[in-house]
Amino acid sequence: MALATAGTVGPSLSEKARSHVREVFRRLGVELREGSAVVAPADIDADAVMWTASLRPNTELAARAGLTLGADGRIAVDEYLRSVSHPDVYAAGDAAGAWSRQAGLLRMARATALPVGTRAGRNAAAELGGGTPGPLRFRYRAQVLSLGRRDGLVQMVRGDDSPGDRVVRGRLAVVVKEQVVRVLRSAAR
Ligand SMILES: Cc1cc2nc3c(=O)[nH]c(=O)nc-3n(C[C@H](O)[C@H](O)[C@H](O)COP(=O)(O)OP(=O)(O)OC[C@H]3O[C@@H](n4cnc5c(N)ncnc54)[C@H](O)[C@@H]3O)c2cc1C
């Protein structure tokens, strides 16, 4: 099995965390091809290919409806999650270029979609009920990765998602990841 990436593996991780990822891949027999962009079928010789090259917002309908999009194709919103061009429209999740003063522009993730969706819903309800919408207050704390069933990684990060020094590896990271998934799953119900 091989994993090809145009850049380095785990570009958002610290060097310490990245070397753990490389070590786990070595142990699991995964050949890591860093700096290896796949641009044509001939670039990769395989029986099966799983394409996981990032997320792309599905905002074509929003653009056709006249909502302003940001440079990354997401719906441009203010810190209340209102469209900058149509403030009576709220946007959340991968489709929205949500940002907070603490974290800057948020990346597309379930970990960000949930608090942003909650804030957008609360703001819409407040507006309809005569209340006062509040700004999104969000800061990152950690990036949590599964590395197979028996290993994982918790990269502690600063509020703006940049990696700090603290890294948790191995079984403890697996337990943390499972807890995070459990909490996110119950929050989504
Ligand atoms: C393989 C994979 C693994 C991931 N792992 C993680 C992870 O470990 N941690 C993490 O934080 N994030 C992870 N993510 C990202 C995370 O899943 C997304 O960021 C998150 O689901 C975004 O939530 P959302 O509600 O904006 O969009 P979605 O969950 O994609 O929901 C959008 C919904 O809108 C529907 N829809 C779209 N267009 C229309 C339309 N025109 N009419 C009606 N319905 C429509 C879709 O069918 C879908 O049900 C992962 C994503 C993938 C693909």
The ligand as an SDF file (V2000), in Angstrom:
LIG
                    3D

 53 58  0  0  0  0  0  0  0  0999 V2000
  -13.7910   10.8520    4.4060 C   0  0  0  0  0  0  0  0  0  0  0  0
  -13.9450   12.0790    5.2820 C   0  0  0  0  0  0  0  0  0  0  0  0
  -13.4210   12.0630    6.5780 C   0  0  0  0  0  0  0  0  0  0  0  0
  -13.5480   13.1740    7.3910 C   0  0  0  0  0  0  0  0  0  0  0  0
  -13.0260   13.1380    8.6520 N   0  0  0  0  0  0  0  0  0  0  0  0
  -13.1480   14.2010    9.4630 C   0  0  0  0  0  0  0  0  0  0  0  0
  -12.6270   14.1660   10.7880 C   0  0  0  0  0  0  0  0  0  0  0  0
  -12.0370   13.1710   11.2370 O   0  0  0  0  0  0  0  0  0  0  0  0
  -12.7700   15.2690   11.5660 N   0  0  0  0  0  0  0  0  0  0  0  0
  -13.4030   16.3730   11.1210 C   0  0  0  0  0  0  0  0  0  0  0  0
  -13.5140   17.3410   11.8880 O   0  0  0  0  0  0  0  0  0  0  0  0
  -13.9260   16.4440    9.8530 N   0  0  0  0  0  0  0  0  0  0  0  0
  -13.8160   15.3860    9.0160 C   0  0  0  0  0  0  0  0  0  0  0  0
  -14.3210   15.4300    7.7340 N   0  0  0  0  0  0  0  0  0  0  0  0
  -14.9740   16.6580    7.2600 C   0  0  0  0  0  0  0  0  0  0  0  0
  -16.4130   16.7080    7.7260 C   0  0  0  0  0  0  0  0  0  0  0  0
  -17.0940   15.5220    7.3900 O   0  0  0  0  0  0  0  0  0  0  0  0
  -17.1090   17.9020    7.0530 C   0  0  0  0  0  0  0  0  0  0  0  0
  -16.3100   19.0480    7.2220 O   0  0  0  0  0  0  0  0  0  0  0  0
  -18.4720   18.1250    7.6950 C   0  0  0  0  0  0  0  0  0  0  0  0
  -19.2970   16.9980    7.4790 O   0  0  0  0  0  0  0  0  0  0  0  0
  -19.1440   19.3800    7.1140 C   0  0  0  0  0  0  0  0  0  0  0  0
  -20.4750   19.4440    7.5500 O   0  0  0  0  0  0  0  0  0  0  0  0
  -21.5890   20.1290    6.6480 P   0  0  0  0  0  0  0  0  0  0  0  0
  -22.8650   19.9860    7.3940 O   0  0  0  0  0  0  0  0  0  0  0  0
  -21.1440   21.4730    6.2310 O   0  0  0  0  0  0  0  0  0  0  0  0
  -21.6220   19.2850    5.2940 O   0  0  0  0  0  0  0  0  0  0  0  0
  -22.0680   17.7770    5.0470 P   0  0  0  0  0  0  0  0  0  0  0  0
  -21.8690   16.9300    6.2620 O   0  0  0  0  0  0  0  0  0  0  0  0
  -21.3720   17.3790    3.7850 O   0  0  0  0  0  0  0  0  0  0  0  0
  -23.6280   17.8960    4.8060 O   0  0  0  0  0  0  0  0  0  0  0  0
  -24.1510   18.5910    3.6710 C   0  0  0  0  0  0  0  0  0  0  0  0
  -25.4760   17.9520    3.3010 C   0  0  0  0  0  0  0  0  0  0  0  0
  -26.1070   18.7670    2.3250 O   0  0  0  0  0  0  0  0  0  0  0  0
  -26.6720   17.9400    1.3450 C   0  0  0  0  0  0  0  0  0  0  0  0
  -26.8130   18.7350    0.1150 N   0  0  0  0  0  0  0  0  0  0  0  0
  -25.8360   19.2380   -0.6790 C   0  0  0  0  0  0  0  0  0  0  0  0
  -26.3710   19.9430   -1.7010 N   0  0  0  0  0  0  0  0  0  0  0  0
  -27.7030   19.8980   -1.5510 C   0  0  0  0  0  0  0  0  0  0  0  0
  -28.8190   20.4230   -2.2660 C   0  0  0  0  0  0  0  0  0  0  0  0
  -28.6510   21.1540   -3.3670 N   0  0  0  0  0  0  0  0  0  0  0  0
  -30.0540   20.1640   -1.8070 N   0  0  0  0  0  0  0  0  0  0  0  0
  -30.2470   19.4320   -0.6740 C   0  0  0  0  0  0  0  0  0  0  0  0
  -29.2380   18.9010    0.0360 N   0  0  0  0  0  0  0  0  0  0  0  0
  -27.9850   19.1280   -0.3830 C   0  0  0  0  0  0  0  0  0  0  0  0
  -25.6910   16.7850    1.2270 C   0  0  0  0  0  0  0  0  0  0  0  0
  -26.3180   15.6600    0.6720 O   0  0  0  0  0  0  0  0  0  0  0  0
  -25.3130   16.5650    2.6990 C   0  0  0  0  0  0  0  0  0  0  0  0
  -26.2060   15.6890    3.3500 O   0  0  0  0  0  0  0  0  0  0  0  0
  -14.2200   14.3300    6.8970 C   0  0  0  0  0  0  0  0  0  0  0  0
  -14.7520   14.3320    5.6020 C   0  0  0  0  0  0  0  0  0  0  0  0
  -14.6110   13.2300    4.7970 C   0  0  0  0  0  0  0  0  0  0  0  0
  -15.1910   13.2630    3.3930 C   0  0  0  0  0  0  0  0  0  0  0  0
  1  2  1  0
  2  3  1  0
  2 52  2  0
  3  4  2  0
  4  5  1  0
  4 50  1  0
  5  6  2  0
  6  7  1  0
  6 13  1  0
  7  8  2  0
  7  9  1  0
  9 10  1  0
 10 11  2  0
 10 12  1  0
 12 13  2  0
 13 14  1  0
 14 15  1  0
 14 50  1  0
 15 16  1  0
 16 17  1  0
 16 18  1  0
 18 19  1  0
 18 20  1  0
 20 21  1  0
 20 22  1  0
 22 23  1  0
 23 24  1  0
 24 25  2  0
 24 26  1  0
 24 27  1  0
 27 28  1  0
 28 29  2  0
 28 30  1  0
 28 31  1  0
 31 32  1  0
 32 33  1  0
 33 34  1  0
 33 48  1  0
 34 35  1  0
 35 36  1  0
 35 46  1  0
 36 37  1  0
 36 45  1  0
 37 38  2  0
 38 39  1  0
 39 40  1  0
 39 45  2  0
 40 41  1  0
 40 42  2  0
 42 43  1  0
 43 44  2  0
 44 45  1  0
 46 47  1  0
 46 48  1  0
 48 49  1  0
 50 51  2  0
 51 52  1  0
 52 53  1  0
M  END
$$$$
